[in-house]
């Protein structure tokens, strides 16, 4: 069980397949994009999309998700809002339901494995804050895995604003009472299946398979409970960049792979057999490389989804009347979100999340004695001019503040050698490990990052002995 939890411990299990040189190059490129985010999104959005499709580097995934979703701008424009919500009591009925759901979210992940641990506490804070932020919507159980995935990559405040953006911009109305938005998207998926895979559509129509039966968990949890972890991260990289069309494409790929041939349909003679087949999707179809390649080839665009949305909404009003919950318009990806709420340069500025004050006083400049003119003339005559040295720009410049951050990172790598009891040492290391993605990249070298991971694994694995 402990070994299995470490499969989730790594930011991306398949990141090991990428050579370190390539990973470092991608990290440098992402750092440049994050430093000039508004320019990249306006002028070179296709390049941003391509890099999201290749996969965001694990060390920068949390920061990139926050920028893509618009959570960074939302947080800067609402300074102190999360602390205000966190300090309030909340509705006892909502809090009781949230507490019952905490232990069900990724129970094998080290962050959520212990009841009352720091992971469950942060998850409770985020979900409670959202019920206070949107009291008319309240809490929905499908929000918990969304918030848990975000918490694995960023602090609680950032995860809260990421959850707000997903609920309001990417999947509006999904978590409202009545679930009308998810039912409407189910009809859209059903109509798109007819165009992408007619064989699957005829089978579902024959057995009267309502989309709400098989796609609810897929869409409401953004496949976080369906796909392997590496595939979840890649799907979310594309989803936060391009919007809900990625969720539709993944659903269409899974339907086509599981029901797209006559041989497979022979084993599904009824509604029950079809549901059982869709609940047990073959691992080869969910494998990271295969799934991403198939998703990119599905011919479904934002325009197709919007066109079908208008058709299904018109049909809904004809058969069932007006929607009871009027949700805001859906934003198709990061570019649309930025265009709807243009940020300022101040909102996009990167701030360090960990600041360590040095106990040592700043070094005093040493006084230099003025030299006489004769000594200067002698040295000028005796010294030959050295050839000019070409300066190579350092991609990771260290400032005095970053040197303090580097000391904080080195603490993570060296704490395993401190003679502490096993239980206390495990607790400290697990907290340090979960904070590692919040450390700015400039001072998190491969040695400190990898050393922290190995140190934590070594101590946690040896804690049983």
Buried (B, 14 or more C-beta within 10 A) or exposed (E): EEEEBBEBBBBBBBBEEBEEEEBBEBBBBBBEBBEEBBEBBEEEBEEBBEBBBBBBBBBBBBBBBBBBBBBBBBBBBBEEBBEEBBEEEBBEEBBEBBBEBBBEBBEBBBBBBEEEBBBBEBBBBBBBBBBBBBEEBBBBBBBBBBBBBBBBBBBBBBBBBBBBBBBBBBBBBBBBEEBBBBBBBBBBBBBBBEEBBEBBBEBBEEBEBEBBBBBBBBBBBBBBBBBBBBBBBBBBBBBBBBBBBBBBBBBBBBBBBBBBEEEBBEEBEEBEEBBEBBEEBEEEBBBBEBBBEBBEEBEBEBEBBBEBBEEBBEEBEEEEEEBEBEBEEBBBBBBBBBEEEEBEEEBBEBEBBEEBEEEEEEEEEEEEEEEEEEEEEEEEEEEEEEEEEEEEEEEEEEEEBBEBBBEBBBBBBEBBEEEBEEEEBBBBBBBBBBBBBBBBBBBBBEEBBEBBBEBBBEBBEEEEE
